[in-house]
Each structure stands twice: as structure tokens, then as C-alpha cells.
Amino acid sequence: MSDVFNNIWVTICEWYQSYSSLIHSVFPSQLGDLVEGILDIIVVCLLIKIIASVAFGTKNNG
């Protein structure tokens, strides 16, 4: 079971490194850091909104 989670974590890290490299290939160093940070915040907010709407949507519908 531990190997499954390790493999998932390694995959997530590889995807994030690719995503970060793509952003930094388009934008210079500090601007790339800023853009990456803003996109990270947007993604986290969207994930929280999706999880909250699923969690509380089923409560309100039931």
C-alpha cells in the first residue's frame, strides 16, 4: 500500500516539475515565480470550491 502512495506522490512531483518548467520557459525568473504562485492559488481555490460544493451539495439535496 505504501508503494502505491509513493508512486502517486512521485507522479504528482514530476507533473508539477513539468508545469513549473513550462511556466519558467515562457516567463523570466521572478515573473515566472509570481505567475506560478498565482496559478497555484487559483488551482487550490478551485479544488476547495469543488470539494465544498460536492460535500455541502449532497447535504442540501438530501
N, C-alpha and C positions, 0 to 999 in steps of 0.2 A: 504494500500500500504506500509505503514511503517513497518508493521509486516512481510511482505514478505522480505524486505531488512534486517530486524533484524534476521530473520531465516536463510537467506543466510550467513550473517556475522557470526552467531553462528556456522553454519556448517563449514565454512572456518576455523574458530579458532579451532574447535575440530579436524579437519583433520590435521592442522598444528601442534597441540599439539601431535597428534599420530605420525606424521612424525618426530618431534623433539625427542620424547621418543624413537623411533626406532633407530635413529642415535646415541643417547646417550647410548643406551643399547649395541651398538656394539663398540663404541669408548669411551675412558675416557673423563673426563670433558672438558678440554681445547681443546683437539684434536677434540672432538665431536663438540664443538662450531665452530672450524675452518672448519671442513667438512660441517657442516650445513650452514655456511656463504657462502662457495664456491658453494655449491649446489643451494643456494638461488640466487646467482648472475647468475649462469648458467640458471636457470629457467626463471629469469627476462629477460635475453638477448634473450632467445629463444622466449618468448612471444612477445617481441618488434620486433624481426625479422619476426615472423608470421604476426603480425598486420601490419607492414610496407609492407611486400610483398603482402598482400591482398589489402591494401589501394592503393599502387602505381602500383600493377599489373593490377588492373582494369583500372587505368588511361592509362597505356601503351597499353592495349589491345583494348581500346575503341577509 
